[in-house]
Amino acid sequence: MYGEILVPTDGSPEIEDAIAEALDLAAFTGGRIHAVSVVDTREYSTLSDAKWLTIERDRTERGESAIADVRKRADERDVPVETELMRGIPHEEILDYADENDIDLVVMGTHGRSGVEHFLNGSVTEKVIRNSTLPILVVRVTA
């Protein structure tokens, strides 16, 4: 059924419910978790190289920590897990990873943004939903 379950994470506390749901599904179905984090490289193009490198390093560390957390939680539940840190445009990298790894289900959280914040930041979850043919389980964030 859901043998390969992808859970993108950005390391934010709001994504915890989606990770828990993905782990529950994997444990129930005997599936494997694929935890990915994407360092968004398209932002801050107007910054100096030094400033951008600092931001990129911080985002890389946050992404590494995020996928390490999923690995730890999966290991505690004896759920097989693959992790990958990627760079690029988040929704595109998530969709590419799903295609390249024969993912059966994507589990994502929604930050519940609306109004101006949603307009300015967009929604990675929304873009994945609009551009994927895979089943997507969206877990509403309760932060």
Order of alpha helices (4+ residues) and beta strands (2+ residues): beta-alpha-beta-alpha-beta-alpha-beta-alpha-alpha-beta
